Amino acid sequence: MPDTKADAETETLRFLCDPELEAILPKPDRAVRFLPDWFRNLPREMGMKDEHGLPGLTAKACLPMADAMGLGWIIPLPTDVRVTVDFSGQNIQFGWAEDSPFQPIAQHHPGQLGSPGGVFDGRMPLKWINPWRVVAPEGYSVLFTHPLNHAHLPFACLSGLVDCDHFAPTVNFPFFWTGGPGDHTLPRGTPMAQVIALPRGALPPGFTARGSNEKELADQVAATDRKYGEESAYARQWRQKK
């Protein structure tokens, strides 16, 4: 008999790990569940009027920003990681629990990014070791990127787009340390990378770049007037339900 459960699973994004690690790893989850405290605790209003006479709003009221942060899934850090950085910022030491099932960090060779010299000169390229293989439905690629708008994190991941419907290895996450000198602890479950599945060919096949015509300019002016002259105009008029 056909395995209908397995067939249905091929239509989902699957996060697969070593079965011996399943019980101890924090699991990937929807990115909206990892919204940072700075954003959760931010009041919606600043307690003052803006230049248009409307209530002055914070980033908490910016739906495009919130939608980006909640897009896709987050792969969390598998274990506590201790980071010690000297005052030069050049010497970085990492540590993790002795019972950690694997080494969560490795180092890239600086020459892979053009050092010595170049824009990354003097910076240590590192990578998070990811225990989760991501398997996408047929026809989907997966964007792995730094957790969007998580500017509080003391590291910055580089981004990559992988055809995870055919690529079987796990994908690790190159990053640079940005947290400055001192002693730091990144707790288990910290957002490590954001995962966004994209159907290949979803982007328009072409583009143009030109000056607006008269109607396009008029539409833009009218929309701008609504955006800054009406409260919650974006939510009511332009945002599409997900």
PyMOL commands that set and color helices and strands:
alter all, ss='L'
color gray80, all
select helices_A, chain A and resi 4-9+31-34+37-40+59-61+63-69+110-113+214-229+233-238
alter helices_A, ss='H'
color red, helices_A
select strands_A, chain A and resi 14-16+29-30+45-49+55-57+73-76+81-85+92-96+105-107+126-128+133-135+140-145+155-157+160-162+173-177+182-186+191-199
alter strands_A, ss='S'
color yellow, strands_A
deselect
rebuild
show_as cartoon
